[in-house]
Amino acid sequence: MSTEVEALGLDAPSRKVGAQARPDGVPPWLGGTIGAILLALVWEVLALTVFHKVGSGVPTPTSVVTQFWSDLRSGLYGPNFIQTMKEAATGFVDGNVLAIVLGIAFVQLPLIEKALLRIAVASYCLPIIAIGPILTFVLHGDAPQSALAGLVVFFPTLVGVCVGLRSADRNSLDLIRAYGGSSWIQLTRVRLRAALPSTFAGLQIAAPSAILGAIIGEYLGAANTGLGVMMIDAEGALDIARTWGIALVCTAVAGILYGLIGLIGRLVAPWAPRKGMT
């Protein structure tokens, strides 16, 4: 039977899809690696030529890496990195739990959506720079930084949850309703499963946003340690290489978290299209 299928060319689409996914057996990470190496080379050349003057603000990648390694060995990154990750993790968990609970409530109880949706949208429209000082006066310790991290992750996850819950198959929902099932049975049997892909897509966006929110909170004051405080000190000392190194560390951590949550999403929802969680 398989020989007949091959002779008729019916398996051609599947072979074509596989070829498009990995042409000539090239690993999917190779293109990104080559691009990063080329970017570093171009950066090095430009830093040594176009921006090669005192006060240009563009150090060479080698000087950034050297400074980063020196700071890492001296223990400068340890407490600051842990503090920022603690603030980001707290805001990430709190903001996303609230978003998931409210997303389910919005779908199950439309009256709640009418009452709270505008408030949720307003929370997303608030400028972080404007709300940060207020949180600094109201909250204490590292709570302002965690609150900012939770604020920036809340709305993307809420949208992902609501879109996912409402994307459930209508025929399945109608079947449960025809057999006398309640909306909560629809939620547990159909909607939650359908919401997994878009929820993880929202969580992917939320992970880098949480780090950004924590660092901005440290920038606005009321913090003694953290990557944001470390960056302020480096800027005050005109240590350009250290400033760039801190920025690259934040970028790398955000990218790793983004990819990690995408991987978890593919493991939890293997049936979902990968383009939604890559």
C-alpha positions as CSV (number, residue, x, y, z in Angstrom):
1,M,0.0,0.0,0.0
2,S,2.8,2.4,0.9
3,T,4.5,1.7,-2.5
4,E,1.2,2.5,-4.3
5,V,0.9,5.8,-2.4
6,E,4.4,6.7,-3.3
7,A,3.9,5.9,-6.9
8,L,0.8,8.1,-7.1
9,G,2.6,10.9,-5.4
10,L,0.1,11.2,-2.5
11,D,2.8,11.6,0.1
12,A,4.5,14.4,-1.8
13,P,3.0,17.1,0.4
14,S,4.3,15.6,3.6
15,R,7.8,15.3,2.1
16,K,7.6,18.8,0.9
17,V,6.6,20.1,4.3
18,G,9.5,18.2,5.9
19,A,11.9,19.6,3.3
20,Q,10.7,23.2,4.0
21,A,11.1,22.7,7.8
22,R,14.8,21.5,7.5
23,P,16.2,22.0,4.0
24,D,19.1,19.7,3.3
25,G,19.2,18.6,6.9
26,V,20.5,21.9,8.2
27,P,19.8,22.3,11.9
28,P,17.3,25.1,12.6
29,W,19.7,26.9,15.0
30,L,22.5,27.2,12.5
31,G,21.1,30.3,10.8
32,G,20.8,32.2,14.0
33,T,24.3,31.3,15.1
34,I,25.8,32.4,11.9
35,G,23.8,35.7,12.1
36,A,25.0,36.3,15.6
37,I,28.7,35.8,14.6
38,L,28.3,38.1,11.6
39,L,26.7,40.7,13.8
40,A,29.6,40.5,16.3
41,L,32.1,40.9,13.5
42,V,30.4,43.9,12.0
43,W,30.1,45.4,15.5
44,E,33.8,44.9,16.1
45,V,34.8,46.5,12.8
46,L,32.5,49.5,13.2
47,A,33.7,50.1,16.8
48,L,37.3,50.1,15.6
49,T,36.7,52.4,12.6
50,V,33.5,54.5,12.5
51,F,33.0,54.9,16.3
52,H,36.7,54.8,17.2
53,K,36.9,58.0,19.2
54,V,36.8,58.9,22.9
55,G,33.2,59.2,24.2
56,S,31.6,57.5,21.2
57,G,29.7,55.2,23.6
58,V,30.3,52.1,21.4
59,P,32.9,49.7,22.8
60,T,34.2,46.7,20.9
61,P,32.6,43.3,21.7
62,T,36.0,42.0,23.0
63,S,36.2,44.8,25.6
64,V,32.6,44.1,26.6
65,V,33.3,40.4,27.0
66,T,36.5,41.1,28.9
67,Q,34.7,43.5,31.3
68,F,31.9,41.0,31.8
69,W,34.2,38.2,32.6
70,S,36.1,40.4,35.1
71,D,32.9,41.5,36.8
72,L,31.6,37.9,36.9
73,R,34.8,36.6,38.5
74,S,34.7,39.4,41.1
75,G,31.2,38.5,42.1
76,L,29.6,41.7,41.0
77,Y,26.8,40.0,39.0
78,G,25.8,37.5,41.7
79,P,23.7,39.5,44.2
80,N,22.4,41.9,41.6
81,F,21.3,39.2,39.1
82,I,19.6,37.2,41.9
83,Q,17.7,40.3,43.1
84,T,16.4,41.3,39.7
85,M,15.4,37.7,38.9
86,K,13.6,37.5,42.2
87,E,11.6,40.7,41.5
88,A,10.9,39.5,37.9
89,A,9.8,36.1,39.0
90,T,7.5,37.4,41.7
91,G,5.8,39.8,39.2
92,F,5.7,37.1,36.5
93,V,3.9,34.7,38.8
94,D,1.5,37.2,40.4
95,G,0.6,39.0,37.1
96,N,0.1,35.8,35.1
97,V,-2.0,34.1,37.8
98,L,-4.3,37.1,38.0
99,A,-4.5,37.2,34.2
100,I,-5.4,33.6,33.9
101,V,-8.0,33.7,36.7
102,L,-9.6,36.9,35.2
103,G,-9.5,35.5,31.7
104,I,-11.5,32.4,32.8
105,A,-13.9,34.7,34.7
106,F,-14.4,36.9,31.6
107,V,-15.3,34.0,29.4
108,Q,-17.5,32.2,32.0
109,L,-19.1,35.3,33.5
110,P,-19.6,38.0,30.8
111,L,-20.9,40.4,33.5
112,I,-17.5,40.5,35.1
113,E,-15.9,41.2,31.7
114,K,-18.1,44.2,31.2
115,A,-17.2,45.5,34.6
116,L,-13.4,44.9,34.5
117,L,-12.3,44.8,30.9
118,R,-11.9,48.6,30.7
119,I,-9.8,48.6,33.9
120,A,-7.6,45.8,32.4
121,V,-7.1,47.9,29.2
122,A,-6.3,51.0,31.3
123,S,-3.7,49.1,33.3
124,Y,-1.9,48.3,30.0
125,C,-2.1,51.9,28.8
126,L,-0.5,53.3,31.9
127,P,3.0,54.6,31.2
128,I,5.4,52.7,33.4
129,I,7.5,55.8,34.0
130,A,4.4,57.5,35.3
131,I,3.1,54.7,37.6
132,G,6.6,53.7,38.9
133,P,7.1,56.6,41.3
134,I,3.6,56.2,42.7
135,L,4.3,52.5,43.4
136,T,7.6,53.5,45.0
137,F,5.8,55.8,47.5
138,V,3.0,53.3,48.2
139,L,5.0,50.0,48.4
140,H,8.1,49.2,50.3
141,G,11.2,46.9,49.8
142,D,11.3,45.2,46.4
143,A,7.5,45.3,46.1
144,P,7.5,48.3,43.6
145,Q,9.8,46.4,41.2
146,S,7.7,43.2,41.5
147,A,4.5,45.2,41.0
148,L,5.8,46.9,37.8
149,A,6.9,43.5,36.5
150,G,3.4,42.1,37.2
151,L,1.8,45.1,35.6
152,V,3.6,44.7,32.3
153,V,2.9,40.9,32.0
154,F,-0.7,41.0,33.0
155,F,-2.4,42.3,29.9
156,P,-0.6,40.1,27.2
157,T,-1.4,37.0,29.1
158,L,-5.0,38.1,29.7
159,V,-5.5,38.5,26.0
160,G,-3.9,35.2,25.2
161,V,-6.1,33.4,27.7
162,C,-9.3,35.0,26.5
163,V,-8.5,34.4,22.8
164,G,-7.6,30.8,23.5
165,L,-10.7,30.0,25.6
166,R,-12.9,31.5,22.9
167,S,-11.2,29.6,20.1
168,A,-12.6,26.3,21.3
169,D,-14.3,24.1,18.7
170,R,-18.0,25.2,18.5
171,N,-19.2,21.7,17.6
172,S,-17.6,20.2,20.8
173,L,-19.2,23.0,22.9
174,D,-22.6,22.4,21.3
175,L,-22.3,18.7,21.8
176,I,-21.7,19.2,25.6
177,R,-24.6,21.6,25.8
178,A,-26.9,19.2,23.9
179,Y,-26.2,16.5,26.5
180,G,-27.0,18.9,29.3
181,G,-23.5,19.9,30.2
182,S,-22.8,23.2,32.0
183,S,-20.5,26.0,30.9
184,W,-18.0,24.8,33.5
185,I,-17.9,21.3,31.9
186,Q,-17.3,23.0,28.6
187,L,-14.4,24.9,30.3
188,T,-12.7,21.9,31.8
189,R,-13.3,19.5,28.8
190,V,-12.8,21.7,25.8
191,R,-11.9,25.4,26.5
192,L,-8.8,24.9,28.7
193,R,-7.2,22.5,26.2
194,A,-7.9,24.9,23.3
195,A,-6.5,27.8,25.3
196,L,-3.0,26.3,25.9
197,P,-1.3,27.4,22.7
198,S,-2.3,31.1,22.9
199,T,-1.8,31.1,26.7
200,F,1.8,30.0,26.3
201,A,2.3,32.5,23.5
202,G,1.2,35.2,26.0
203,L,3.6,33.8,28.6
204,Q,6.4,33.9,26.1
205,I,5.9,37.7,25.8
206,A,5.4,38.0,29.5
207,A,8.8,36.6,30.5
208,P,11.0,39.2,28.9
209,S,8.5,41.9,29.9
210,A,8.8,40.9,33.5
211,I,12.6,41.4,33.4
212,L,12.1,44.8,31.8
213,G,9.5,45.8,34.4
214,A,11.9,44.9,37.3
215,I,14.8,46.8,35.8
216,I,12.7,49.9,35.2
217,G,11.5,49.7,38.8
218,E,15.1,49.6,39.9
219,Y,15.9,52.6,37.7
220,L,13.1,54.6,39.4
221,G,14.7,54.2,42.8
222,A,13.9,52.5,46.1
223,A,16.3,49.7,45.3
224,N,19.8,49.0,46.6
225,T,20.8,46.0,44.5
226,G,19.8,44.7,41.1
227,L,20.9,44.8,37.5
228,G,19.2,48.2,37.1
229,V,21.1,49.7,40.0
230,M,24.3,48.1,38.6
231,M,23.6,49.8,35.3
232,I,23.0,53.2,36.9
233,D,26.3,52.9,38.8
234,A,28.1,52.0,35.6
235,E,26.6,54.9,33.7
236,G,27.6,57.3,36.6
237,A,31.2,56.0,36.4
238,L,31.2,56.3,32.6
239,D,32.0,52.6,32.4
240,I,30.7,52.0,28.9
241,A,31.9,48.4,28.5
242,R,30.2,47.4,31.8
243,T,27.0,49.2,30.8
244,W,26.8,47.3,27.5
245,G,27.7,44.1,29.2
246,I,24.8,44.4,31.6
247,A,22.4,45.2,28.7
248,L,23.6,42.1,26.8
249,V,23.2,39.9,29.9
250,C,19.6,41.2,30.3
251,T,18.9,40.5,26.6
252,A,20.4,37.0,26.8
253,V,18.4,36.1,29.9
254,A,15.2,37.4,28.3
255,G,15.9,35.4,25.2
256,I,16.6,32.2,27.1
257,L,13.3,32.5,29.1
258,Y,11.4,33.2,25.9
259,G,12.8,30.1,24.3
260,L,12.3,28.0,27.4
261,I,8.6,28.8,27.8
262,G,8.2,28.2,24.0
263,L,9.7,24.7,24.5
264,I,7.5,24.0,27.5
265,G,4.5,25.1,25.4
266,R,5.4,22.7,22.6
267,L,5.7,19.9,25.1
268,V,2.4,20.7,26.8
269,A,0.5,21.3,23.6
270,P,2.3,19.3,20.9
271,W,-0.8,19.5,18.6
272,A,-0.6,23.3,18.3
273,P,1.1,25.0,15.3
274,R,4.7,25.7,16.1
275,K,4.5,29.2,14.6
276,G,2.4,30.2,17.6
277,M,5.1,29.3,20.1
278,T,8.5,29.8,18.6
